[in-house]
């Protein structure tokens, strides 16, 4: 019998709320929805957890889950009663951070244009 390393996926989630959302409440709501839809055994097999980062603002969360439960995790995220944007999905934390930094740079610039349109 060969032992293989478990593969994980990192999902970056942007929640567009002006007062930042509490990560604990967000993860509790996600966990509740996951267990409602797929059951407690599937939830515990997904090994889902929230990754703490200091690099991003408070509206961006990184969720780690098992590769086999990626589709169930995405379905549970979409069934939440919140507005959210899936920014990036990757197998490495380095690539997720790179894509999220790119999103922050582009999104922050577009938000400034929306809030302060120039009438020329």
N, C-alpha and C positions, 0 to 999 in steps of 0.2 A: 504494500500500500504506500503510495507516494503522498506526501503532504504538500499541499499547494498553499501559497500565500493568498489570503483573502483580498479581493480587489474592491476598492471603494470608488465612489464618485463624489465630487464636490460640486454643490449647486449654489450659485450666488443668486440671492433674491434681493430685489430692491422694493421696498414698501414706501410709496410716495405720500407720507404723512408729514405735515409741518411740525407738530410736536413729535419728536422721535418715539417710535413704538418700543416698548420694553421687550428685550429679547426673550426673557423668561415667559412672558405672557404669549408671545408669538409661538414659541416652541410648544407650550402647553396646549394651545389651540390646535396646532398642527398635529400633535400626538393624539389628542382627543379625536380629531377627524380621521386620522389614519386607523385608529382602533375601531371606530364606528364602521368604517367602510370595509376594512380587510381583516379585522380581528386582532386580538392581543398577541397571539402566537406569531402572526406575520409581522406585527410591529416589532416585537423583540428580536425576530430574526433579521430585520432590516438593519439593526445596529445604528439607527439614526441618532445623530447628535448635532448640536450647534457648536460651531468652531468660533472661539473668541478671537477677534482681530482688533488691533489698534490702528491699523493702516487706513481704515475707511470711516465714513461718517456713520452715525447711529441708525440710518435707514437701510443699511446694507447688511445682510446676514449671510453667512456661509454655513450650509447644511451638509453634513457628511452622511452618506448612506452606503449600504452594501450594493454592489453592482447588480446583483440579482433582483433587488427590490427597487431599482431606479424608476421603472414605469409606475409602480404603486406609489412611490413617493411623489412623483410629478402629478399624478391624479389627485392625491390628497392635497397637494398645494393648490391645485386649481379649484378644488371644491371648498376652499376656505372662503369665508364671507369677508374678504378683504381685497383691496386692489393691490396687485403685486406684479412685478416684472421679473421673469427669469432672465438674468443677465448672461450667465455662462454655466456650462456643465463641462467638467473636465475630470481627468483621472489624477491630476497632480495639483497640489495647492499652489505651486508656483505659476502654473498656467492660468488658474482661476484668478489669482491676484493680478496677473498681467492684463487679462481681459477686463477685469473690474476697474483697474486704473484707467484703461482706455475708455470704458463706459463713463466713468466719473468725469474725465476730461471733456468728452464730447457732450455728455448730457448736461453738465454744469454750464457749458458755453451756450447750449441751445435754450436752457432755462433762463439765462440772462437776456437772451434775445426776446423771449416770450414775455417776460416781465417788463422789459424796457424797450418796446419797439420804437425804432427811429422813424419819424415821419419826414422824409426828405422831399 
